[in-house]
Amino acid sequence: MSPWLTWQRATVPLVLTCLLRDAGVVQAAVCSRWDHSVELDDYHLFQEGDVLIGGLFPIHNLPPAPDLSFTRPPHLQSCLNGLIEFHPFWSYFQGAMLKHAYALVFAVDEINRNPFLLPGVRLGYRILDSCSQHPWSLRGALTLVSGGKLTRISGHPVSVVIGDSASTSTIILTKTLGPFGEPVISYQASCACLSDRRAFPNFFRTIPSDVYQARTMARLAQRFGWTWVGAIVADNDYGRQAIQVFEEEIQGTGLCLAFFETLSRENLEMDVKQAVDVVQGSTARVILVFLWYTDTEALLMELVRRNVTDRQFLASEAWSTSVDLLRNPALFTVALGVLGVAIRSAPINGFEAYLRSLHPSRRPRDALLRELWETEFGCSLGAEHANTQNTSLLPSVVESSFTDTSQLRVTYNVYLAVYAAAHALHSLLSCPNKDSRNITKLFHNKHYSECIYVNFTTRLGKMFYFTGADIPAVYDLVNWQATPQGFLKLVTIGRVEPPNLFINESGIQWNTELNTVPVSVCSESCPPGTRVANRKGEPVCCFDCIPCAEGEYSNTTGSLHCEHCPLEFWSNNHRNACVPLQPEFLSFADTMVVTLTVVAVCGALATAAVFVLFVYHRHTPLVRANNSELSFLLLLSLKLCFLSSLMFIGRPSVWACQIRQVAFGVIFVLCLSCLLVKTIVVLAAFHSARPGAGQLMRLFGPSQQRGSVFLFTSVQLIICVVWLSTSPPMPYHDLGVKGSKVVLECAVGSVAGFSLVLGYIGLLASLCLLLAFLARKLPDNFNEAKLITFSMLIFCAVWVAFVPAYVSSPGKYADAVEIFAILASSFGLLLCIFIPKCFIILLRPERNTKKHMMAK
């Protein structure tokens, strides 16, 4: 069981008895039996007055070893200077604490001289040492509020307690004194939990809540890109509440706690070693420290011993302005560059002169001032020195921390607390139905909160008021920078006035070789073109960087997701931007298109050559025997077929998409119509020799042949007109194909229209093939039906294969398939029908006679 719990269990029943102010003799008797520690009160400051203000300050910081023998009632001994053994700057601590105490004294004297504030009422004070420990703090508070005996002095209870410095001690005091209506105004207890008015209705403070400095530290981490932060905090309400607020503030911001260690003063050495082990093993380079400055010193000294000098510390207000740490040369390499949140600094007019005037010879009963001098100068002031007016040592003491008023932070909070209490009392004295006969009990009225309304202007022209238990949050941002003498100095580099944060980043000195902002991340930020992929079972700050997929991009650092590129855009090679898709279509720059173009031109030229040859030999039997007019029309249509394939090349446009399919459909029907009519004429010519068949030949004369070709072609033309009128082919950007290109093609529009066009061509081709096949064995030395049969077999085979190839071919290759089908079928017709005739005309002219043509 800890000494605190042991002491508490033994004394709680007696504490409540002592708090019964109206118990009279019983109170005095019981309290005197309980509290024999009157020597504790030798270290005090006291001044009588109509109303007393109590003060608790941690003048010393370490109690003696407790007596756990349980052979006698618990007895608290005087506190010790626990830092003497290992701390060369004890005087700075004691001087700073005494400066806080004398700020209360100075404020009381200043108020008593003010004729407008508390006129007719003289304030007094009673100040005790809280020893930085809970039992001593509570004992001192009970002594103050009970009016217990002090050495050589007895007085009435205090009306308000100003203190303590530690949050946990203040919580204990407030909870203990709350039921009796005793107001507590703290100058340094910053735990956020104390803002709860239901739990602590009698509590006020002149320091902002830790909520705001924890939020400020979170904002600093965000501002400098520190996503991987460690934390070392005091194992009490101050530290745990602060880290809880910090964790709440960083939720959803991408910041994480790399580790969280606590230090308790009872096991400080062991806890420090464990915390430093964690610091050494962690990759976090920024460490948040919420500790009292003496605990921070133990931590930093252990880091120095292990030569851990590459850490950036975020300091809480409890140690960010500590003169002891700043003037310790051993901490230079570790503490250089500390960035901290500090209580705002403000001057107190006349306070420095007041401190310089203090001397043991002028205050012979002031044991605290005597101890300060003895510690400062290493001498013993005897009684003969106490009663002298010798001030020869005065010039030396003014150079100590006791008279240093350049950075009045906590001291100014004490000063404000006294003025807040005075203005609250002034308001109470102005309340109606007050009991003016006993003003010392005004603060303890059940309804004291109804009358306490503090709102005044300080001597600096600033408005002071409470919002609940708190005051508006204002902080300084400080930085520990090197001096030429090898020490560290405190430099203010910004301020915080929530929600605003003002900081001069160029004025910060960092603990890095190039004075650059330290980097503290679990994983380096993902560059543009990648996204964050969290590692399973690890904090969100630890992640891998995954490249964005094709068609996605990220153009910011640390992107959580890759965005899809807009339509007609595609991600570049680095996946950090979207670029317009490269249009893909059959262009004359493609090798394949050049080949198809050459083939088409060659086909057209070959057809033209055949046409010229037939024109030149138009009077020969071979040309005349097979209906020269239809042959010329067939050659013309074949030439157009070759040339129509070129219309599928080039960037699709509305005009090109519509004309290419119509031209293809009509020209091929014209070609097939000529072949069909020629086949019918062949069949009619051979069947006209039979008896009674003469009328058949007359039905297929030249005019009827031309009419039939026109009729067959008109049907296709009508189909095309209807197709174009309802749902014509249109340019289409095909974005469904993955890649950095967009396919420009012609959508057929109406599938039914396109199917009818192809179907009609297929119908004519099938009919022509059937008739030619039936006429292939007719007796003739030159039977054109055989040639038509072969040509139509090739034609049908090509277009039957075209359908699945066209459907399965992506993008521009579908157009290439159609061009190939046009050229293949056109060459099939040209080669199978006209090349044998050209062979006879050019190489076998003896066969180009009527006699030979008529022979069987």
Secondary structure, 3 states (H helix, E strand, C coil): CCHHHHHHHHHHHHHHHHCCHHHCHHHHHHHHHHCCCHHHHHCEEEECCCEEEEEEECCCCECCCCCCCCCCCCCCCCCECCCCCCCCCHHHHHHHHHHHHHHHHHHHHHHHCCCCCCCCCCEEEEEEECCCCHHHHHHHHHHHHHCCCECCECCCCCCEEECCCCHHHHHHHHHHHHHHCCCEEECCCCCHHHHCCCCCCCEEECCCCHHHHHHHHHHHHHHCCCCEEEEEEECCHHHHHHHHHHHHHHCCCCCEEEEEEEECHHHHHHHHHHHHHHHHHCCCCEEEEECCHHHHHHHHHHHHHCCCCCCEEEECCCCCCCHHHHCCHHHHHHHCCCEEEEECCCCCCCHHHHHHHCCCCCCCCCHHHHHHHHHHHCCCCCHHHHCCCCCCCHHHHCCCCCCCCCCCCHHHHHHHHHHHHHHHHHHHHCCCCCCCCCHHHHHHCCCHHHHCCCEEECCCCCEEECECCECCCCEEEEEEEECCCCCEEEEEEEEEECCEEEECHHHCCCCCCCCCCCCCCCCCCCCCCEEEEECCCCCCCCEEEEECCCCEECCCCCCCCCEECCCCEEECCCCCCEEECEEECCCCCCHHHHHHHHHHHHHHHHHHHHHHHHHHCCCCHHHHHCCHHHHHHHHHHHHHHHHHHHHHCCCCCHHHHHHHHHHHHHHHHHHHHHHHHHHHHHHHHHHCCCCCCHHHHHCCCHHHHHHHHHHHHHHHHHHHHHHHHHCCCEEEEECCCCCCEEEEEEECCCHHHHHHHHHHHHHHHHHHHHHHHHCCCCCCCCCHHHHHHHHHHHHHHHHHHHHHHHHHCCCHHHHHHHHHHHHHHHHHHHHHHHHHHHHHHHHCHHHCCHHHHHCC
